[in-house]
Structure formats: C-alpha cells, structure tokens
Amino acid sequence: MAGLLGWIVLIAYILAGREIIKRLQTKKAKFIFVAVYLLIPIGDVFLGHIYFYSLCVVESGQKIYKTVELSTEYFLQAGDLDQSRRDEWGKYPIAKGGELNQLKLKERYSYTSKYDKDYSKIFHITKVYGIVQDEKTNQILGDATSFVYRGGWLENIVFEFPSGRWCPTAPTDIGYIHSTLEERIFKHIK
C-alpha cells in the first residue's frame, strides 16, 4: 500500500512541476527550478552515498585489541557435534576439528551484536556492531563494525523493501567480518 501511495505522490509531484514550469517566464528561472526540483527527491541519495562511503572507509571493519590463547577444551575435535548451531535441517553439524567450542567459550567470553537502525535517520544508514568481551575482566578483545545504506527517502517510500548496500564489501564482506571475529581473537595453544 505504501508503494502505491509513493507512486501516486511521485506522479503528482511531476505534474505539479510541469504546471510551475509553464508559469515561469525566463529560461534561467526554469533551469534553476528544474535543478532544484530534481534534487528534492534524489539529493539525499548523493549526500547519503558520500556519508555512507566515508563511514565505510573510516569506521567499518574488524579491530582486534587482544588475542587469547586457549587450551584444547575450547576447540571441537573432529567428529564432535557442534551443539552451538544447527544446519538447514535442524541437526547439529559434525565438527571437522579445530572449530571453536561456542558452548565452552560462552562460559567466560561473550559476543554481543547490536543493530542501530536509526544510526542515521536522514540518510537511512544502519550500523551493525559486534564485540567480543572477557566476562571475567570486562576487557573488550575485539569488535566488528559494518554499515547498511538503504537508499534515499524516495526509494524508501516507493519500494516496500529498498535494496541495501553493505560495507565492508568483498573480500571481507559483512558476514565475514562478524563471523570470523572470534576466530581471529582466540588461538589454539599447541
């Protein structure tokens, strides 16, 4: 329903613009009006992209503050059931060996993920932030930050689910920087 309303508003906007242009006397006034009138619905896209990409360069990525060496009990052996997750059929996957034992890890360390959908309401940017913390000392061992840009205001009105642009992008994409954070912090003592 919101999409239909968006299209109606867009058509009315175009028709109103045509009527205003007809009433303007000079070519210069018409040119200025058209430039401003076109920037109203899409101007936030340009500024939003600039802000989004600056966030990607300056703030996104992984930061490892401290690596921790753990004993064998914190790692799964080949053939163990990984009871911290399930596969697409709802079964516990079988470990290949060397994966972190998430259940054991949670006894002392925590991974907290936060989604700030309103990080930038004006430019429709969401911040995804995850931290790994030692619960005993409250020390932050590492963090991962990524951003999602959901387009300008017009795209958000017209489309029910606007396409998102993520950063960082390949080869260290959004899933990668969050899913590998613990692997980069916790090392196996051999």
N, C-alpha and C positions, 0 to 999 in steps of 0.2 A: 504494500500500500504506500509506503514511504517513497518507493521508487517511482510509482505513478505520479504521486504528488510532485516529486522532483522534476519529472519531465514536463508536467503542466506549468510549473514555475519557470522552467527554462524557456519554454515556448513563449510564455507571457513576457518574459524578460527580453527576448529577441524582438517580439512585436512592439513592445514599448520603445525599445531603442530605435527601431525604424521610424516610428512616429516622431520621436525627438529629432532625429537627423533631418527629417523633412522640414522642420521648423527653423533649423539653424541657417543663417544667411551666408556666411563665408566658408570657403574651403578649409581655412585654418581652424575655425571653430569646430567644423565637422570632424577634421582629423584628430584634434585633441579629444573631442568627445568619444570617438570610436576607440582611441587608445586607452582612455580611462575606463570606458565601458567594458572593454575586453579584459582589462586587468582585474576588474572587480571579481569576476567568477574564477579566474585562474591565477591571479597574482600571488596568492598564498602558496601555490604549488612551487613557484620559483624560489620564494623565500624558504619554504619548507624543505626543499631539496638541499639548499645551501646549509641550513641549520642541521639537517639530518646527517649530511656527509661530514660536516665539521665534528659532530658528536662521534661519528664512526672513527674518524682519524684520532681524535683526542682522548675519548673515554672508553671505547669498546675494546674487548679483548680479555685475555687472562692475565692475572698478576699472581705470581707465586711468591709469598713472603717467607715461607719456611717449608723445607721438605722434611719429612719424618720417615725414619727407617723403622719398619715394623717386622715382627717375627713371623714365622710361618703360620701361626694360628690365625693371622689376619688375611690369609690368602686361601682360596679354594684349591683343592688338589684335583687332578684330572679324574673325572668320573663322579665327583661330588655333585649333589643337587644344589643349584643356586636358589635358595628359598627367599631371596630378596626381590625376585621379579618372576614374572610368568611370560611364557611365549604366547603367540597368537591363538593357541588352542587352550590356554588357561593352565598349562602344565609348567612345572619348574624345569628350566633348561639344565642340561648337564654341562658342568664346567669342563673346559679344555685344560685347565690348570693354570694357576698364576693370577686369576681374576681376584679382585678384592672381595673379601667376605663382608658384605654390607651389613649383615646382622651383627657380626662381631665388631665391626667398625663403629656402629651406632652406639655401642656401649660407652664410648669415650668421645667420639667425634660426631659433629652434626653437619649436615648440608642443608642450608636454608635457601629457598628460592623465593624471590619477590617479583611481582609483576605490577609495575606502576603504569596503568593505562592512561593516566592523566599527567604523565611526565611533562608533556607539552600539549595542552588542550588546543591551543591556537593552531599548531601545525600537525596535530593528530599523531604524535610520536609516543610510543610505549617503550619503557625501559624494563629490561629483564635483567635481574641482578641475582647472582648466587654466591654464597660464601661458605667456606669450609672453616669450621671453628673447633678448637680443642675445648671441650666442655669443662675439663678439669682446671685449666688455666685461663679460660676465656680468650685465648690468643687466636686471632684470625690468621689462618695458614695460607689462604689464597682466596681470590674472588674471580668471577667471570661476569662481564657486562656486555650486553648486546642491546640493539635498538630495532624497533619496527616502525616504519613510516607507512601510514595508511592513507596517504593522498590528501588532496585539498578538500575544502568544505563542500564543493560542488560534487566531487566524486563520492563523498560520504553521504550526500543526500540522494543522489541518483541511484547508486548501487547499494543494495542491502548489505553485501559483504565486499567492501572495497579490497582490492589486491594489496598485499603488504610487501614492502621491500625490507629485507633484513640486512643487518651488518653486525659483525663482520661477515663477509661472503667468502666463497671458496678461495683457497683450500681450507681455511679454518672457519667453517660455517657455524651458524647458530647452535646446532645440535652438538657439533664438535667441541666448541669451547666450553659448554656446560657439562657435557657427558665425560669429557676427559680431564676435568679439573682435579678430581680425586686421584686419578691415575698418575698425574704429574706431581702431586704432593706426596703421596705415600709410596715408598720404595721398599722392596723386599730385602731384608738382611740375608745375605747368602753365605 
